[in-house]
Amino acid sequence: MADAARDPQQDDTGLLELEDGEDLFPEPGPGPALEESGPASLTTEDLSTNANGPKQASLFDDDPDDLFAEATEEVSLDSPDRDVLLSDGPSPAITPMTPPTSVITPRIGHAHDDMFTHSSFDEIEEEDGGDSFDIHISVSDPEKVGDGMNAYMAYKVTTKTSMSLFKLREFSVRRRFSDFLGLHSKLASKYLHIGYIVPPAPEKSIVGMTKVKVGKEDQSSNEFVEKRRSALERYLMRTVKHPILLKDPDVLQFLESSELPRAVSTQALSSAGLLRMVNKAADAVNKMTIKMNESDAWFEEKQQHFENLDVQLRKLHASVESLVLHRKELSMNMASFAKSAAMLGNSEDHTALSRALSQLAEVEEKIDQLQQDQANADFYFLSELLGDYVRLITAVKGVFDQRMKTWQKWQDSQMMLQKKREAEAKLQFNNKPDKLQQAKDEIKELEMKVQQGERDFEQISKTIRKEVGRFEKERVKDFKSTVIQYLETLLQTQQQMIKYWEAFLPEAKAIS
Amino acid sequence: SSWFNWAKPVQLSREELTKKYIRSVSVDLNNDASLLIDIPDALCERDKVKFTVHTKTTLSSFQKPEFSVPRQHEDFIWLHDTLVETEDYAGLIIPPAPPKPDFEGPREKMHKLGEGEATMTKEEYTKMKQELEAEYLAVFKKTVQVHEIFLQRLSSHPILNKDRNFQIFLEYDQDLSVRRKNAKEMFGGFFKNMVKSADEVLISGVKEVDDFFEQEKTFLLDYYSKIKDSTAKAEKMTRSHKNIADDYIRISSLMYQQKITRILIYTHIVVTMSFVSLQKVEGRVASDQELKLTELLRYYMRDIQAAKDLLYRRARALADYENSNKALDKARLKSKDIPQAEEHQQQCLQKFDKLSESGKKELTSFKGRRVVAFRKNLIEMAELEIKHAKVRSSIQLYYICFIMCTNELQYAWGICKILCEQI
């Protein structure tokens, strides 16, 4: 592609300048073939760029302009779709290019209940029979209730739905933050241990809330309330998107009933809170001591995958937070430059130049405002999304842990059974008929327990498989729609900037 | 740090220098065919830059019609300082000396890169390394341009272009370091002292007799402080843009990570690339803004300082004249050495008048020059901003389209390719 001694700034005029004849898709080289017989789940290795032959994984190794160079390695489509695409042919305006045949390979068999086997990646509705999913929840109108340290924010929760599950089509209730926490705690206690990924509630913030309680009406506490409002909304939407959780009576009660019993056990410094912390610690210790014989490669691989994802998302989140910070700094620096340019304009004695400089100052000030808005978009779309997913991944990992616990329980009862059987054999040998009967009864009980344990384990494994599939699908949709919204904000910012600069240009030209 | 061959000399050829490198700060230079100067080549070794000064002339005062000499930054400073010290040029605005090549930014970045190597991903590291090299190259190009403009200002000045030392600078094919050393010994700290006390002379001020100069004094003092402030603020803006570009690098390299791929599937390719391209635009904005706005402000800040220097010299001459008057009065009172005192007074008056006349001309043409340069730069800057914003919106637009056309992968790639070609 490019030689090493190339000046990286060569492409002054355009970002994506490609040399004539340069193909976006390099010929699939003599690398390891992607075609694999039989079903294989997509491992991270498969998705590496080895498919394109000599080209290596790094996007940035060679020509930084060839952004599409690595594009071909990842996606697989089922062959029927691909044939349709290739035969219909796109509109004549599209220049024919080397079809990335290495990409479009049926790599996934249909044997696995895996999302990648679906023929289209998104538009798959949860066809659970009954209503199609149609519910929208919004959290709005934060209002401070009460005074002093007992004050709290109450939010209006509005549900709009056409589903028969609900009595009305549109209704709202008022809820406070601890109500949300209470809901989550109930759902977690009901569903986590059987393998459902329960979306985590937004985090508590003692500092943030104290500012609000104390009555500080400043920008930072307003931002805090807005941040929380948005987080609560996302939390509820994620919860109701889960087909099982949606039908839960606690969820329905939360959305519909005007009065809700106060959830006291959610207080941070309550005894229940402390108990929760202790349990969490105990769980962590237990996790370390459970040595599970993983017979199912799917679980092993998925767990590893979520571990890695956790690390990656955290890093990404940190980088996006840095972006938000820097953009806020840019906005500040622009504002201060605008003021300085205005002063310079005043000082300038050439009339037309003076006017142009003042105009420049105005443009910079308007753009600084744009940058500030953009920083908010950066934050709400990207940073919060990533933060949500960091917490969600923790919930997913929790579900895997539950499976381990279930397995442990099963193994424990099996061990107990074994012991009891040995004891029974001993009793039989020593001929103690009365104790023998008791032992036989206990054994029967334990046998049932073991059977139940095995069933539980299989059930939770099955549930988790489905849940992970659903989770991944949701996440693609989530990221996709959020990224689109984010790009739209960027687009708007750019369009505005064009307007401002185009208005300024004649002023600059008017300098004589 | 081994990877960046700091020691290896980097050569910039004429091609590189002229290739789309926008001339930002001065206009209408190097038009007179009788004396054409440019710096077609430069060699950078560590942070020492060797410029090749190339002259083409029809003037008989030069030995050859075309010739080149190697020069260092210190040679330029020597030339500037000798011009400043020349009495005959006291009434002229001496073009500001080019600033010393400043590789501090890239050097610091290189340091950070070396330290962070362990924690960065391979892609991130490679990308930052590329950025660093680009930044280094940008500093290099900038310093060449600034040195070239200095010479071209001299060659287009009707009086300064006849200076003997200027000719020596252009023509003398030996090392100038001997001359430099002699000059330093002669002038040494004198120049610096003059500048330091100059402000006081001007401000505490001898009473100004001429309205024009009174106005100029007020204007230049005020304008200087304002433009200095604007320059500093513009530099801060540029740094913020660079920070954002760096963030985009980090984000795009993280998003490219294999592990994330599974979750975002191919959406991530698109997002990655949108971030990469955004980063390139941000980086380019940073460097283009740097050229246009910041460089413009920086250059004229120095130029205004040179204009102020002229005012200082004139104010000094006025002070000398007033002192000579006092001396003459004293001499008349004492009836001693009257003719010398009269002679001295006449000389001071002549010097002052000469400075005033030439100073007026210089300051008037300076204003014109400044207005023209600002105009050109503001127009170019606005046009660049518009272009970048359009490019960014195209990118965003087609990525949005792309994300939406999910299944039709080939179709979507096709659209992207077309849109790319149209940028």
Interface residues (C-beta under 8 A of the other chain):
Chain A: D7 P8 Q9 Q10 D12 T13 G14 L15 L16 L18 L24 F25 L42 T44 L47 S48 A57 S58 L59 F60 D61 P64 L67 F68 E70 A71 E74 V75 L77 D81 L85 L86 P90 A93 I94 T95 M97 P99 P100 V103 I104 S120 F121 D122 E123 H305 N308 L309 V311 Q312 L313 K315 L316 S319 V320 S322 L323 H326 R327 E329 L330 N333 M334 S336 F337 S340 A341 M343 L344 S347 E348 D349 H350 A352 L353 A356 L357 L360 E472 R475 V476 F479 K480 V483 I484 L487 E488 L490 L491 Q494 Q495 M497 I498 W501 E502 F504 L505 A508 K509 I511
Chain B: E16 K19 K20 K122 E123 T126 K127 Q130 E133 A134 L137 A138 F219 D222 Y223 K226 I227 D229 S230 K233 A234 K236 M237 R239 S240 H241 N243 I244 D247 Y248 R250 I251 S252 S253 L254 M255 Y256 Q257 Q258 K259 I260 T261 R262 I263 L264 I265 Y266 T267 I269 V270 V271 T272 M273 S274 V276 S277 L278 K280 V281 R284 S287 K367 V371 F374 R375 L378 I379 A382 E383 E385 I386 A389 K390 V391 R392 S393 I395 Q396 L397 Y399 I400 I403 M404 T406 N407 E408 L409 Q410 Y411 W413 G414 I415 C416 K417 I418 C420 E421 I423
